[in-house]
Amino acid sequence: MAVVNVALAGRSYEVLVGSGLLGRVHCEAYSFLEPYGHRSIPVVADANAKRLLGEHLQASFRSAGLSIDWYEVPSGEGSKSWAELEKLTDWLLDRGITRSDHVFALGGGVVGDLVGFACSILKRGCGFVQLPTTLLAQVDSSVGGKTAINASAGKNLIGAFHQPSLVLADTACLASLPIREMRAGLAEVFKYGVLGDAEFFARVDAESNAILSHDNDVLESVITHCVGMKARIVAEDERETKDARALLNLGHTFGHALEAETGFSDALLHGEAVSLGMVLAARFSARRGLIGQSDAERVTHALARAGLPTEIAALGLECDGATLADHMRNDKKAEATTVPFILLRAIGEAYVARDVELTEVGAFLDEQLQAH
């Protein structure tokens, strides 16, 4: 088992990575369970996670004389909504949650985002523990305190920074993931290499098959590396007031536009959108003369070898580049005619470009919609 500390003044917490952690929640999270006494522990889970892993978690709690009060959230991005947030907060209030209590989130990024945001506003802030069950959530969304729901105008536009008190990333949970979900998480793993660690990018490219085949030693090492990178970035720039944390948005500006155009549905998973977004960011960087075309194609080929989507033309979108660019106007950091983009000076060296006009992006996307 590996332990990564997220060092934040007065709010530091640990991320534990290893196999079998779900069966030891009663031990690893004891300090957050003890205050409940004889009360049941509120656990919010998406339908798939509860079906596949619920009994395993319940057995852990039962061994310590604890019981679970389950709240099930429908699987999928649609649960990051006002309606689900209202139902969840009402349920927690009905159960007498206090500001000193902790809510447990079992599932992927959707559940973590929803529970984290609910806890950020419930009685002006109560604690929560992340039990991420997808690769994407373990390497990225469960760490760092970004919580949000979606709005009709775009993804993650309603939210708050609210750090978890503990993250337990059980690599054994990944064995139950469909291959498509594993690949979606692998896109976020690649992201860390592309934005800031060329050696790690090459390693992930070489070990993609081992990751997708659930080699636990490789998984634990890779997840720990990603979490360590994110922990250092969050410690430096928790609220994204500098450029450091913004680099984690590599692939996301393009990707969120694609998710919006596909209706935030399972037609395009978030990790798949990030994969496409990284390819677009690399090609756009090459178009601007920032990197060579060979580097852009190296990123593309690595993602393709892992079975991830790399060509937006293959999505069959019935829109033009200007329409996709228009979705980017709802980006949280957008100005009147520009949006900050994370571009590349090299593989492993990303930066924030603030001089990108959306008209330029629209023309580039028109090329990509018709190419390849």
Summary of the structure (lengths in Angstrom):
residues: 372
radius of gyration: 20.0
end to end distance: 43.4
largest distance: 63.4
contacts: 1323
relative contact order: 0.11
helix: 55%
strand: 18%
